């Protein structure tokens, strides 16, 4: 009798487990919905500055700034060699993203693409001078550059050094972190060198090699941003193929791989931004945002935006982006909004459109 009771209990348990697994297998899967959405608006379809990519863009003195870059359109239409294409050293600014003022048509530094410009030093005390610092890139005059230029008004520039300690390159990133400037990666096509080094500077003029070879492979057209008091590096290109990696570091020397394959796929020429976004109730929460870029698997610019709180789990806003996907564009946070402009789109057209977006809670 005891054996029969035990057998009945055993069979009931097996049947119950089977029914539970069956129900779980066929139960509807709950799709995780993004908590945020972006409301896009086109500020202008044709800004007065010539269409371009690989320009420098920044927010400074409560204005949007755009300078340098290249327009490769003639290379497609008239078979002009890439190094003979129009390269710029003009400088533009705007207080609203729609109306732009040409500060100068010819800055003192030679025309170039892939230049890096940041405000430096960061004004933190009354009377402290807030200057712009420009470095690197490729110029039809002199090729790859490691020069450094300074300006206190964005118009008049002074050459601080013609040859900094780091090797000349383009496709690098320049970031302000822990009261230092940080330069990472890049490429010199002439020498067939792709860098995975890290340099830092306290004054913008004297540079120290922090790491000659990091765990992340040599790359260019990657993106770096400060988020949660750490440096985050995403994507990049080498030997014709991009990657979808995410790396993080607290000191620029020791790096940890967060994921080898983020859901936004292999990408380069994208933008990475730290942008506080609204949360349920009141207040905001810092999130890391990735905007557009070139997908080498699809061989096209991607018109998407992603965000994350941990670098590993990424979500898209509820609504699709209305602008054409692009690479080597500008993306900035200005007056609490996300701005995106310039770049080369999926149809290999160079752009001079300007878009803006508000971050809102998804319905």
Secondary structure by P-SEA (a helix, b strand, c coil): caaaaaaaaaaaaaaaaaaaaaaaaaccccccccccccccccccccccccccccbbbbbcccbbbbcbbbbccccccccccccccccccbbbbbcccccccccccccccccccbbbbbcccccccccbbbbbbbbbbbbcccccccbbbbbccccccccccccccccccccbbbbbcccbbbbbbbbcccccbbbcbbbbbccccccccccccccccccccbbbbbcccbbbbcbbbccccccbbbbbbccccccccccccccccccccbbbbbbbbbccccbbbbbbbbcccccccccbbbccccccccccbbbbccccccccccccbbbbbcccbbbbbcccccccccccbbbbbbbbccc
